[in-house]
Structure formats: structure tokens, C-alpha cells
Amino acid sequence: MSGTQDSCAGLPALAPPDPQGLTSPGSHSFPARGPDLCLSRLSSMQAFLFLVRLVGLLSLTSRFLVTERLVGLQVRGSNFTLGNTPFLILSGTIHYFRVPRDYWKDSLLKLKACGFNTVTTHVPWNLHEPRRGHFHYRGNLDLLAFISLASEVDLWVILCVGPYVGSDLDLGGLPSWLLEDSHMKLRTTHKGFTAAVNRYFDDLIPRIRGFQFQEEGPIIAVQMENEYGSYNLDKRYMLYIKNALLSRGVKTMLMTADTGQGLLKGHTPTGMHGGFARRRRLSLRVCLRLHCPIFWAGPLLMASVREMLQLRFSLNFYMFHGGTNFGFMGGAAFRGHRLPMVTSYDYGALLTEDGDPTPEYLAFQEFFRPAAGARPALRGLWAVGGADVVLGGVQLAPASWLPLPSLQEPVRSTGPLSMEQLSVNEGSGQSAGYILYETVITRGGVLNSDGHVKDRGQVFLDNKYIGVLDDAHQKLTLPNDRYKEFLTLRILVENQGRLASGTSMNQERKGLTGNIYLNGSPLRKFRIYSLEMQNKFIQRKLPNIWKPSFLHTEGPAFFLALLRVGSHPKDTFMSLQGWTKGVVFINGQNLGRYWNLGPQETLYVPGPWLKPGLNEVTSFSAPLPAPGRARLTLPGLGRACVSGASLPLHRSSCLRSSSPPW
């Protein structure tokens, strides 16, 4: 583990900062957000600190104290100044797209109340431009509303505009439609990539331009790209990004962020270089990337932060509030084998996934705000929430796992096409979800994927489940049926999330990415169905095809439950005991993926996504849950535990039926 003792050796001992400099005026109270989350802090995650050495005292704790707006954030010696006044950045990262919009202000207030003066957020290109030329800044993607709320709460903003932002997102936040180009070279000056970036920046930058510090706004810095030093495929690329931002009117300080030696490779000559480098010749150098266990190891982290502040470092907590990988936004990592991101982005942050303060939050609040009487009132923060009243459910399901022919025409192709190659979404291909391939064969034998199933394919022969094809399992034996001349072969492929980092991102196409062989011969004449599961698909198309769940169901299926909630819905968690793998929607909103492999066994259900009265819970399960064992439960008004030991409120709150499959 990296630590301050390793990376800061030889630094001069400096006097600690004035405690009063770490306080901020004002007091805030917060509404109850929901139940405490007792999910184990998922061991695959880490908490990072972004640290920059400074020797000035903290000042300008409030935006409203700034009188000089002509000069923004600058470096003077080893100090930051803002409006020509010494400034120390105490920042926490909150991703607006991972937190329900109704809770943005709540999270920002808690950031301010903890003693921070700045919020850092990333802008995911893939969410804002899901189709070429179609830009979305509404609802949970209303970036300008989030920036305005930060300003209202009296916080500065560091905006990470990318175009690549990493952040464990699918393809690091880059749109999947870029990969339709078989020659695409992401994060380079490749003509196809820069043309798309220019169009994106032409839309994004004018939106945020008026929120810059020099325009009386809260944005004090813009981070371009993210950790490019570890990618570093094109020496001209970072200068291109810098010029693209400057030419469109970005006036605030431009920053980069890198790790270790990558700091020297990923910066621009005149930009501020942030990250985790140990090169002492940088006037504003990054000292440390602190890896913390997901349980935080509180004393260790506190000791590191204490030393950083004694050495006059600015810092950013990634994450302050992690939130949730709603829908299919989560990416994947590769550490010897593929690791898909879980739905929870709890991240061991100071706030839990559902936004409640952790004990570490209170500890750091005391540390950042030591002056007597400066701590804000925290009324209601620990109040118990949950679904207000649960009166029961009615279960329905389609009789067949193949409603697709009634919903859409298939794409017909001689050979298999990847998601990105499909002629759907106005030529932008398919981004996420599942894709179904059908073809007809005349005999069984050895089915060989040759490594072309990305990421997980379930194989069915005449609706009978055969097995799974993935990176670890590339061959299956298909049985012969002497009574049938033709057999229907179906392969349902799940996209489990594209890599969020690394040079292999250029090959992250999904579905069947090449030929599939039967007895050594490539299969041909495919019918291909896109099952992207966008919200409009769940809300508008599925309601017409439900049939009672007691009917026999073959293969993967959609299931519908009607959940009745009382007059004041609150946050809760949904347990998926007995379910194997799939995705869950509540009133058309995608809660995210589930998989019984763990470690996560509950999904966060935001209170604002529930409504008084009937609520529709839709689950896509592939494969089917075990008959009579699967149920959806809201495991109590208190805590939702991964052990599955929590009991439902009462029998009628279990969303199950007396007949298979629930």
C-alpha cells in the first residue's frame, strides 16, 4: 500500500494550519434519507485521495467572500490563490449521475457541513450523447442544475470534462458508438475520434462557459482527460484537448490527474499537473495515492490526511458520496480476468450508497471543523427510513422468454454482428443490455465460440438450456435430435460492462464479435434481436405481453410484480433472494444488475422513484430463478444485509406466488 511515509520522505516539517482556517461558516440540518446500509463495503473497491502540496493557509471558505473575479485559480510558488488570495482546496467527489436528482442538494449540504469547500464531479460523455448528435441534459443528467445547486450551497466546483473520465464507467465514459469504426483509436488524434470530440465539446462547453469563476460562477478549475499518462498512445493528444477547450472559451485553470510516473507523460507543458507523482521538482506536485480498505481503516486514513494538511496539501476525497451504478453505467476492470463492476458504488465513501453519514464522516467533520460550536446540527441523519407501507403484491409474467418477435423486427445478417454494428438507434448501434442471436442448424456437435462471445452467452437449443459460453468456457456440445430435421440455436449474450481503462478499450465490442463454429464450420444466417432494455422499452412495450406466472415458462423471462406503497415512500433496499442473474426496474427506472455470485445481494431503491399506491417492479432473469424459491422482498424498515438473514416486514410484503417460478 502506498503511504505518506513512502511518497513524502524528505519533506520539510511545517507548522500545522490554523484550525480556524479549516472551518466554514453556517449550519445545516438535513432531512432523513433512508435506512442505514449494512452491505459489506465491497472488497473490490478502493478509496483514493488526490493530494497537491501547498504551503499557504486556507482562506476563502465561502464563495461570497470573493471580491476579485478577474483572476481565477492560480499557482504562486507552492500556493494556490483564488482571486489573488491564498486558497486551499478541500474537495469531495460526487457524481450527479450516480445520485438521484432529488438528493443532490442533500449530498452537497453534507459535503459543506463536513468542512469541505469544493465539489468535484465528472461529466460522462456516453450518458450525455448516447446517440450521435443527440445530447441529453435532463433529469438526472441536468449538469447545469447540479452546478447551480453547488453554487447555492456555497461550494466551488472542479469539473472533469474528459472526454475520457474513467470513474469505473462503461468504456470510461466514452460512447460505445465510437467503436462502430473498426479502425477507431480512442483517446488519440485519430480523425474519427477528434471529430466526435469536437462535436461533443461544441455542445458541452457553451453550456458551462457562463459558470466559470471569471463569469461570477462556481467553476474554479477544469480537469481535462484522466490519467492519460498510463495510456499515452499519442504525444499530440493532450495538447489537442487543451486547445479544444481554450478555443471554446474555457478560462479557468486546466488540470490533469495522473498516477506515479504517469504524471510526467500525461500533462501539458503549461497546465496544473495533479495526481499522485513523487517528483519533487514540480512546484505543485502530488505526493500520494492512498489505497484504503473498503472499511476505511479510519485511523490510518485520518493519520494520512492529518499529515497532508500539516504539509499544506490540498486534497480531494474520491468518493465523498459514491452512489449507485444505476442501469448499465458500470464498467469493468481487468486484473488477470474480467471483473464487472457491481451495482453499488458505495466505494467506502464518507456517505453510504443511500447518502447517510458514516462514522468516518463524523470523525472527519470533527477534524476539518475543530472550532467549538462550528459543527452543524445533524438532526434526522440517523433516522430510520424505508418503504412507508407495503401492502402486498400481485405477480404476473410472460408465458415465453421470447416476446421479441412481437416487439421488433430482427436484424438479419449472414454472419454475427456485434452490438456496435447493429443498425439500431439511428445508426449508433446498441450500447448495453443483452442481444439475442438465432440461427437454424441441422445437427448437433461441438459449438466453439473461438473467444468471440463478449461477455457471457447462454446457449439454448430448441428452448432447452445447454450451457454458458464466455472467456473461460469456449466450447459446448450440442445434442443431436434424430426426430427433427431442423433445430433452432439461440445465444443470448449479456454485455457485462466495457473496460473502464487500459489500451484494450479499443477492442471492447460486445455481443458476438466474430464467427461461431459448429463442428469447425462458421454458422450463418442469423436473426439478431437488440434487447437494450431502455426505460421506454419497459414502460411502453412490455405491458402488452404479460401473462399469468403459473403458465409454464421456458428460458429467460421478464417478471412483473405490483407493489403497493403508502403515502410517504422513503428509501429502501430490495433483496433478490433466490434470483440468479439479471436486472430490476421500478416504475421503469433501471435499478441495476444483480448476480447471486455476490458480494452484493440487495439493490438500492430511492424513495423518489417510488410513488404512493401501485408500483411496477419488473425483473429480467437469465437464467430463470429456481421454482418456488425466488422472491423479491423489502427486508425491513431498518437495515438490508447481504447475508439474506433479514426478514420481510410481513408475509404480504414478499413479492412471490404459490406457483413456479416464484
Secondary structure, DSSP 8 states (H G I E B T S, - for coil): ---HHHHTTT--------GGGG--S-----------B-----TT--BEEEEEE--S-----SGGG----SS-SEEETTEEEETTEEE--EEEEE-GGGS-GGGHHHHHHHHHHTT--EEEEE--HHHH-SBTTB---SGGG-HHHHHHHHHHTT-EEEEEEES---TTBGGGG--GGGGGSTT--TTS--HHHHHHHHHHHHHHHHHHGGGBGGGTSSEEEEEESSSGGGT---TTHHHHHHHHHHTTT--SEEEEEE-TTHHHHS--TTSEEEES---TTSTT-------B-TTTTHHHHHHHHHHHHHTTEEEEEEEEE--B--TT-B-EEESSSEEE--SB--TT-SB-TTS-B-HHHHHHHHHH--STT-S---TTTT-----S-EEEEEEEE-S-S--HHHH---EEESS--BGGGSS-TTTT---SSEEEEEEEESS-EEEE-TT-EESEEEEEETTEEEEEEESS--EEEE---TT-S-EEEEEEEE----BSSSGGGGG---EE-S--EETTEE---EEEEEE---HHIIIIIGGGS-EETTS---SSEEEEEEEEE-SS---EEEE-TT--EEEEEETTEEEEEEETTSS--EEEE-GGG--SEEEEEEEEESS---TTT--BB---SS-B-TTS----SSGGGSB--SSTT-
